[in-house]
Amino acid sequence: MPIDPFEFRTVPSIQVAWGGARRLGELLAGRFQARKAMLVTDAGLVKAGLIAPIADALVASGFAVQVFDRVVADPPEHVIVDCVACARQAGVDIVIGLGGGSSLDIAKLVAVLLVSDQALSEMYGIGNVKGSRLPLVMVPTTAGTGSEVTNISIITTGETTKMGVVSPQLYADFVLLDAELTIGLPQLHTAATGIDAMVHAIEAHTSKHKKNLLSDALAREALRLLGANLIAACRDGSNRDAREGMLLAATLAGQAFANAPVAAVHALAYPLGGHYHVPHGLSNALMLGPVLRFNAKAAAPLYAELADVLGIAGGGSVAARSDAFVAHMEKLMDESGAPRHLRDVGVTADALPMLAAAAMKQGRLLINNPVDVSEEDALGLYREPSEPAATGNEEGRQCRPDR
């Protein structure tokens, strides 16, 4: 069969190196002429002692380093404004995002705003960024968001709303994948970010409009690695093999969904984050099962393929393999220890219509879903994880903490 035309974009350079962050200055000195670095991160990583050795390595290689550690989860616009002001005062000429998805998202926009007269408010949406940016480096410390290889930044723009900037300028120049940085990640965060990456792979593989051969290949390999390593990483946070597999998988999934965009799981997850401050990975975990079942009417052949990727035993019809895939994903989420019901994160039944209405505002995501989603559909999808939990030994399904 002929191949449908498509374009695939990603970052120009990715280096995988256990312990590479301790040599970050050496790695960057030969790649960039810039020497005044802004390291964008969060206070938790500074407190954990993760940042100081990396900053020291940069200084030892001739970099002047300004550390901005005021990034928070679901970062609001004022964090970007504050970071840009600090960077300008220091004369920064290279931006390094080091942390979870929020730090990486902030770093991308700061690199643009430092050389642009364009207002941040004009950048929201798809393809609205004008001009260039400073050199940009990404070093993720979680295995989930894939932000290190996407052209997307998600920013909180009001008390309960988020907006995205999607533009090719947000692709970084260099990405370092050092899984040693993920060793201290707690079990719940490991589960949440890992499930987030699985959602990226699944939604890229079933994306309605831009799915292509390259994004499919990356999504499948990402899901294979995640399926093989998620529970191992939850049960033993110091498992190097599992941590390396998870981090690489998250990056592969990020490359996939940067080109074949995510859909209804994310559209329904964002209101949970905006209104209830549920971490993004956990909100995805809550909505994945309902959306998988809802989409199966159109996506069953693709789910059957993914059942084979995950090595799920059994055979039968496409429908049977699709059902087996959905059941397997539910089991993985149960075993990961992630919350499985909306009430677990403080969401009450009377809030569901409001959430459904908010989800319908995520048109840029819903358009990619393999099945059209109405507001009534969204309400029904929210109701599924609101049902009472099944009885049984819930404790026995939980991963033990890393420490």
C-alpha positions as CSV (number, residue, x, y, z in Angstrom):
1,M,0.0,0.0,0.0
2,P,1.2,3.6,-0.7
3,I,2.5,5.6,2.3
4,D,0.4,8.6,3.2
5,P,2.5,11.8,3.1
6,F,3.6,13.0,6.6
7,E,6.2,15.2,8.3
8,F,8.1,14.1,11.4
9,R,10.0,16.5,13.6
10,T,12.1,16.0,16.7
11,V,15.1,17.4,18.5
12,P,18.5,17.2,16.7
13,S,20.5,15.4,19.4
14,I,19.8,13.0,22.3
15,Q,22.5,11.5,24.5
16,V,21.8,8.6,26.9
17,A,24.3,8.4,29.7
18,W,24.0,7.1,33.2
19,G,25.7,9.7,35.4
20,G,25.8,12.1,32.5
21,A,24.4,15.0,34.5
22,R,27.6,15.0,36.7
23,R,29.4,15.8,33.4
24,L,26.9,18.2,32.0
25,G,29.4,21.1,31.7
26,E,31.8,18.9,29.7
27,L,29.0,17.7,27.5
28,L,27.7,21.2,26.7
29,A,31.1,23.0,26.5
30,G,31.9,21.3,23.2
31,R,28.4,21.9,21.7
32,F,27.7,25.5,22.5
33,Q,29.7,28.7,22.5
34,A,27.3,30.3,25.1
35,R,28.7,30.3,28.6
36,K,26.1,32.2,30.8
37,A,23.6,29.6,31.7
38,M,20.2,29.8,33.4
39,L,19.3,26.5,35.1
40,V,15.5,26.2,35.4
41,T,14.4,23.8,38.1
42,D,12.3,23.5,41.3
43,A,13.1,24.0,45.0
44,G,12.5,20.3,45.8
45,L,15.4,19.2,43.6
46,V,17.6,21.9,45.1
47,K,16.7,20.8,48.6
48,A,17.4,17.1,47.6
49,G,20.9,18.1,46.7
50,L,20.5,17.2,43.1
51,I,21.2,20.6,41.6
52,A,24.4,21.7,43.3
53,P,26.7,19.0,41.8
54,I,25.3,19.7,38.3
55,A,25.8,23.5,38.7
56,D,29.4,22.8,40.0
57,A,30.1,20.7,36.9
58,L,28.9,23.5,34.7
59,V,31.1,26.1,36.5
60,A,34.1,23.7,36.3
61,S,33.7,23.8,32.5
62,G,33.6,27.6,32.3
63,F,29.9,28.3,32.6
64,A,28.5,31.1,34.8
65,V,25.3,29.6,36.3
66,Q,22.2,31.3,37.5
67,V,19.8,28.9,39.2
68,F,16.0,29.6,39.0
69,D,14.3,27.2,41.4
70,R,10.8,28.7,41.6
71,V,9.0,26.4,39.2
72,V,5.9,24.7,40.7
73,A,3.6,22.1,39.5
74,D,1.1,23.4,36.9
75,P,3.1,26.6,36.6
76,P,1.3,29.9,36.3
77,E,2.4,32.6,33.9
78,H,4.1,34.7,36.6
79,V,6.7,32.0,37.0
80,I,7.7,32.6,33.4
81,V,7.8,36.3,33.9
82,D,10.0,36.0,37.0
83,C,12.4,33.6,35.3
84,V,12.8,35.8,32.3
85,A,13.5,38.8,34.5
86,C,16.2,36.9,36.4
87,A,17.7,35.6,33.2
88,R,17.9,39.1,31.6
89,Q,19.5,40.5,34.7
90,A,22.2,37.8,34.6
91,G,22.8,38.2,30.8
92,V,21.9,34.6,30.2
93,D,22.7,33.2,26.7
94,I,21.8,29.5,27.2
95,V,18.8,28.0,29.0
96,I,18.9,24.5,30.7
97,G,15.7,22.9,31.8
98,L,16.4,20.4,34.6
99,G,13.5,18.7,36.4
100,G,10.0,17.4,35.7
101,G,7.8,18.5,32.9
102,S,6.9,21.8,34.5
103,S,10.6,22.9,34.6
104,L,11.1,21.8,31.1
105,D,8.0,23.7,29.9
106,I,9.1,26.9,31.6
107,A,12.6,26.6,30.2
108,K,11.3,26.4,26.6
109,L,9.3,29.5,26.8
110,V,12.0,31.4,28.7
111,A,14.5,30.6,25.9
112,V,12.0,32.1,23.4
113,L,11.0,35.2,25.4
114,L,14.6,36.2,26.1
115,V,15.1,37.1,22.4
116,S,11.5,38.0,21.5
117,D,9.4,41.1,21.8
118,Q,6.3,38.9,21.4
119,A,3.9,38.8,24.4
120,L,3.4,35.4,26.0
121,S,-0.4,35.8,25.5
122,E,0.2,35.9,21.7
123,M,2.0,32.6,21.7
124,Y,-0.8,30.4,23.0
125,G,-2.2,27.9,20.4
126,I,-0.5,26.1,17.5
127,G,2.2,27.7,15.4
128,N,1.9,31.2,16.9
129,V,5.5,31.7,18.2
130,K,7.5,34.1,16.0
131,G,11.3,34.5,15.7
132,S,13.9,32.3,17.3
133,R,15.2,31.5,20.8
134,L,18.4,31.0,22.9
135,P,20.2,27.7,22.9
136,L,18.1,25.2,24.8
137,V,19.0,22.1,26.7
138,M,16.7,19.6,28.4
139,V,17.5,17.2,31.3
140,P,14.5,15.4,32.6
141,T,14.4,14.0,36.1
142,T,11.1,12.1,35.7
143,A,10.2,9.4,33.2
144,G,6.8,10.5,32.0
145,T,6.0,13.8,30.4
146,G,8.3,13.5,27.4
147,S,8.6,17.3,27.4
148,E,12.3,17.1,26.7
149,V,11.5,16.1,23.1
150,T,8.2,17.9,22.5
151,N,7.4,21.3,21.0
152,I,4.7,21.9,23.6
153,S,4.5,23.9,26.8
154,I,1.5,23.8,29.1
155,I,0.9,26.8,31.3
156,T,-1.8,27.6,33.9
157,T,-3.5,30.7,32.7
158,G,-6.2,31.2,35.4
159,E,-7.3,29.6,38.6
160,T,-8.6,26.5,36.8
161,T,-7.5,26.8,33.2
162,K,-4.5,25.7,31.2
163,M,-3.3,26.6,27.8
164,G,-0.7,25.3,25.5
165,V,2.0,26.8,23.3
166,V,2.8,24.5,20.4
167,S,5.5,25.6,18.0
168,P,8.7,24.2,16.4
169,Q,10.8,26.8,18.2
170,L,10.2,24.8,21.4
171,Y,12.2,21.8,20.3
172,A,15.4,21.7,22.3
173,D,18.9,21.7,20.8
174,F,20.2,18.9,23.1
175,V,18.6,16.4,25.4
176,L,20.5,14.4,28.1
177,L,18.8,11.3,29.4
178,D,20.5,10.4,32.7
179,A,18.3,7.8,34.4
180,E,20.4,8.2,37.6
181,L,18.5,11.4,38.2
182,T,15.3,9.4,38.5
183,I,16.5,7.1,41.3
184,G,15.0,9.2,44.1
185,L,11.6,9.5,42.5
186,P,9.0,8.3,45.0
187,Q,6.8,5.3,44.1
188,L,3.6,7.4,43.5
189,H,5.4,9.8,41.2
190,T,7.0,6.8,39.4
191,A,3.6,5.3,38.8
192,A,2.0,8.6,37.8
193,T,4.7,9.7,35.3
194,G,5.0,6.2,33.9
195,I,1.3,6.0,33.3
196,D,1.5,9.4,31.7
197,A,4.1,8.1,29.3
198,M,1.9,5.1,28.5
199,V,-1.0,7.4,27.7
200,H,1.2,9.4,25.4
201,A,2.2,6.2,23.5
202,I,-1.4,4.8,23.3
203,E,-2.9,8.1,22.2
204,A,-0.2,8.7,19.6
205,H,-0.8,5.3,18.2
206,T,-4.6,6.0,17.9
207,S,-4.4,9.7,17.0
208,K,-7.0,10.5,14.3
209,H,-5.2,12.9,12.1
210,K,-1.4,12.8,12.2
211,K,-0.6,9.2,13.1
212,N,2.2,8.0,10.9
213,L,4.7,5.1,10.5
214,L,7.5,6.8,12.5
215,S,5.2,7.9,15.4
216,D,3.7,4.4,15.4
217,A,7.1,2.7,15.7
218,L,8.1,5.0,18.5
219,A,4.8,4.6,20.3
220,R,5.0,0.8,20.1
221,E,8.6,0.6,21.4
222,A,7.8,3.1,24.2
223,L,4.8,1.0,25.3
224,R,6.8,-2.2,25.2
225,L,9.5,-0.7,27.4
226,L,7.0,0.8,29.8
227,G,5.0,-2.4,30.1
228,A,8.2,-4.3,30.9
229,N,9.5,-1.8,33.5
230,L,6.8,0.1,35.2
231,I,6.0,-2.3,38.0
232,A,9.7,-3.1,38.5
233,A,10.5,0.6,38.9
234,C,7.6,1.0,41.4
235,R,8.7,-1.9,43.5
236,D,12.4,-1.1,43.5
237,G,13.2,2.5,42.8
238,S,16.9,1.8,42.7
239,N,16.5,-0.8,39.8
240,R,18.9,0.7,37.2
241,D,17.6,-1.4,34.3
242,A,14.0,-0.4,35.1
243,R,14.8,3.3,35.5
244,E,16.8,3.4,32.2
245,G,14.0,1.6,30.4
246,M,11.4,4.0,31.8
247,L,13.3,7.1,30.9
248,L,14.1,6.1,27.4
249,A,10.5,5.0,26.9
250,A,9.1,8.3,28.1
251,T,11.3,10.1,25.5
252,L,10.2,7.8,22.7
253,A,6.6,8.4,23.7
254,G,7.2,12.1,23.7
255,Q,8.6,12.0,20.2
256,A,5.6,10.0,19.1
257,F,2.9,12.4,20.5
258,A,4.8,15.5,19.5
259,N,4.0,14.3,15.9
260,A,0.7,12.4,16.4
261,P,-1.1,14.4,19.1
262,V,-2.8,13.1,22.2
263,A,-6.6,13.2,22.6
264,A,-9.5,12.5,25.0
265,V,-7.6,11.1,27.9
266,H,-5.6,14.4,28.2
267,A,-8.7,16.5,27.4
268,L,-10.5,15.0,30.4
269,A,-7.4,15.0,32.6
270,Y,-6.7,18.7,32.3
271,P,-9.9,19.8,34.1
272,L,-9.0,17.5,37.0
273,G,-5.6,19.2,37.3
274,G,-7.0,22.7,36.9
275,H,-9.9,22.4,39.4
276,Y,-8.5,19.8,41.8
277,H,-4.8,20.1,41.4
278,V,-4.5,16.4,40.6
279,P,-1.0,15.7,39.2
280,H,-1.2,15.3,35.5
281,G,0.0,11.7,35.5
282,L,-2.6,10.7,38.1
283,S,-5.4,12.4,36.3
284,N,-4.4,10.5,33.1
285,A,-4.5,7.3,35.1
286,L,-8.0,8.0,36.3
287,M,-9.4,8.7,32.8
288,L,-7.4,6.1,30.8
289,G,-9.6,3.1,31.4
290,P,-12.9,4.8,30.6
291,V,-11.6,6.4,27.4
292,L,-10.0,3.1,26.2
293,R,-13.4,1.4,26.5
294,F,-15.2,4.3,24.9
295,N,-12.7,4.4,21.9
296,A,-12.7,0.7,21.4
297,K,-15.5,0.9,18.9
298,A,-13.1,2.5,16.5
299,A,-9.7,1.7,17.9
300,A,-10.1,-2.0,18.5
301,P,-7.7,-3.1,15.7
302,L,-5.0,-0.7,17.0
303,Y,-5.6,-1.9,20.6
304,A,-5.2,-5.5,19.3
305,E,-1.8,-4.5,17.9
306,L,-0.8,-3.1,21.2
307,A,-1.8,-6.3,23.0
308,D,0.8,-8.0,20.9
309,V,3.4,-5.3,21.7
310,L,2.8,-5.9,25.4
311,G,3.1,-9.7,25.0
312,I,-0.4,-10.3,26.4
313,A,-1.2,-14.0,26.3
314,G,-4.1,-15.3,24.4
315,G,-5.6,-15.0,21.0
316,G,-9.0,-14.7,19.4
317,S,-10.7,-12.0,17.4
318,V,-9.7,-8.4,17.1
319,A,-12.4,-7.5,19.6
320,A,-11.1,-10.1,22.1
321,R,-7.5,-8.9,21.8
322,S,-8.7,-5.3,22.2
323,D,-10.5,-6.3,25.4
324,A,-7.4,-8.1,26.6
325,F,-5.4,-4.9,26.1
326,V,-7.8,-2.7,28.0
327,A,-8.0,-5.3,30.9
328,H,-4.2,-5.5,31.0
329,M,-3.8,-1.7,31.2
330,E,-6.3,-1.6,34.0
331,K,-4.3,-4.3,35.8
332,L,-1.1,-2.4,35.3
333,M,-2.6,0.8,36.8
334,D,-4.0,-1.2,39.8
335,E,-0.6,-2.7,40.5
336,S,1.2,0.7,40.1
337,G,-0.6,2.0,43.2
338,A,-2.0,5.1,41.3
339,P,-5.5,6.3,42.6
340,R,-8.3,4.6,40.6
341,H,-11.4,6.6,41.7
342,L,-12.2,10.3,41.5
343,R,-13.3,10.4,45.1
344,D,-9.7,9.4,46.0
345,V,-8.6,12.8,44.7
346,G,-11.5,14.8,46.3
347,V,-13.9,14.9,43.3
348,T,-17.5,14.7,44.1
349,A,-20.4,13.6,41.9
350,D,-22.0,17.1,41.7
351,A,-18.8,18.4,40.1
352,L,-18.9,16.1,37.1
353,P,-21.1,18.3,34.9
354,M,-18.7,21.2,35.4
355,L,-15.7,19.0,34.5
356,A,-17.5,17.8,31.4
357,A,-18.1,21.3,30.3
358,A,-14.5,22.2,30.9
359,A,-13.2,19.2,29.0
360,M,-15.1,20.4,25.9
361,K,-12.9,23.5,25.8
362,Q,-9.9,21.2,24.9
363,G,-10.8,21.2,21.2
364,R,-7.2,21.0,20.0
365,L,-7.0,17.6,21.8
366,L,-10.5,16.2,21.2
367,I,-10.1,16.6,17.5
368,N,-7.5,13.9,17.6
369,N,-9.7,11.3,19.3
370,P,-10.6,8.3,17.2
371,V,-14.3,8.7,18.4
372,D,-16.1,12.0,18.6
373,V,-16.7,13.1,22.2
374,S,-19.8,15.1,23.1
375,E,-20.3,16.8,26.4
376,E,-22.8,14.1,27.4
377,D,-20.1,11.5,26.5
378,A,-17.6,13.4,28.6
379,L,-20.0,13.3,31.6
380,G,-20.4,9.6,31.2
381,L,-16.6,9.1,31.1
382,Y,-16.2,11.0,34.3
383,R,-18.9,9.0,36.0
384,E,-17.0,5.7,35.4
385,P,-14.1,6.3,37.8
386,S,-16.7,7.8,40.2
387,E,-18.4,4.5,40.8
388,P,-17.8,2.7,44.1
389,A,-14.7,0.5,44.3
390,A,-15.0,-3.2,44.0
391,T,-14.5,-5.0,47.3
392,G,-11.3,-7.0,47.9
393,N,-7.8,-6.7,49.1
394,E,-6.8,-3.3,47.8
395,E,-3.7,-3.1,49.9
396,G,-2.3,-6.2,48.2
397,R,-2.3,-4.5,44.8
398,Q,-0.1,-1.6,45.9
399,C,3.6,-1.3,45.1
400,R,5.8,-0.7,48.2
401,P,7.4,2.7,48.4
402,D,10.9,3.3,47.0
403,R,12.2,4.0,50.5
